[in-house]
Amino acid sequence: MTDVIETEGLTKTWGSLTAVSGLTLRVRAGECYAFLGRNGAGKSTTARLLLDFIRPTRGTARILGGSGSDPSIRNRTGYLPGDLNLPRAMTGADAIAYFGALQGNRRQKDAAVLTERFGLDPKRPVRELSTGNRRKVGLVLAFMSRPELLILDEPTSGLDPVLQEEFRELLAERKSEGASIWLTSHVMAEVERVADRVGLVRDGVLSRELSMEELRRQAADRIRFRFPRNVRPQALATVANVTDVAGEAGSLVVTVDGPVTDLLRRAAQLGATTVETERRDLDEVFLEMFEPEAPA
């Protein structure tokens, strides 16, 4: 089996609302796939469809070669929902014992290690836990059985920066051991650290897929030139592969999509004294990708 997640035309509607529309997706064994979009784009609905917690209006979804409703498939899957709802009187220890029993108590030692690793007090009831501490419970439950497939919906929401970094290390460890990962996230450092591919979803539609290498290339496509005199942006705007030029007072920042040979030659002709490559933050790249589309 090469694909751990397979969807074909997956669609979910509630009345006039379309939460997921025609989603066709493949996630390969051993990869980390980041499913990204704005709030309300359909990410959490997709996670619930994959696990058969809700049924599609149309289309199909398979995980680990079968249905998310199959207990044997769920036993091989770790899931962290966007909002973990547990009985308010249940403690973290109760939750670990309950779900551990459902999984055959195979990894009680792992649960204890994870509890320590995330600084979780397992004796406190859910009603007393902050958002971040409820997230810790969910992470322990999702990871403690060392599942083949992890489906994680905003896994670091509510965690402080130290624990976010701890989570990234854990995720990298499990990936190196062969686990497959599907996750949603608003934390770009998280995505950059562990993702192999990224899917961008807008209004329930998968609008684009790209590899992390492609994404990084888009984040490193600005060149700053400094000149001994003022040079008008138009002097570089018509060069091949230049998509934008901005700046003033002898300093121009050029956005490039493609080879830069012609640009460097033209800048030299204009007397450029320094050349600096600027790496854009991935946050900025994603904001550009999710800008509203211009009307046709």
C-alpha angles and dihedrals in degrees: 000000000000100000120061093180124037126172128173121193090333110187134173124185134173108197107301093348117096109197097173123018127195096326113185110179140161125194115187125222112270097016132113113228118192114206106200136183145121122288109289094023093122102262099127092041089055091052091052091047091052090055093042092240085132127023124238122246087219138353133035140271129196130181125190088357096302147054124306087227092064109103091215090055093046089050088062094047131079116206131190112184123211089247116026110212115195130159106282093231093051116103125216089254090052091052093048092049093046097048091037089058090052088055094047096259089272098148111031090137090055090051091054092049092049092047089055093042094056095039093241120169099215094191097068119095119241092248090066096048126104121227090263094050092049086053089055090055090050092050092051091050093048097047105031097088093049091236124203091229128036120197107189125181111199091329098185098043107135095010120124118242093262093055091043088059090046089053092051090052091050092049091050090050094052092045090052087054090057104265118147118225135201114181144165119213145161092201108095094192087060092051094046093049100052113010123105095183136015129212118198115209124193123182091343094310124111098233101176144000125200139162122250088248090058090047092050091050089055089051093054103049104106124099124188118208125192121203132191088235137026114287120193116237090235089068090072101024094086096050116115115273094009110132101173141008125194137164146079144219097048097314123101127183112206125196112210133192107190138359116357100205095107092044094052091048092051093046090052090052089054091052102255110187100189135023122198129179113218122204114213120218114256087234089064092048092052092048089055092049092051097047111126111271115250114250114261 
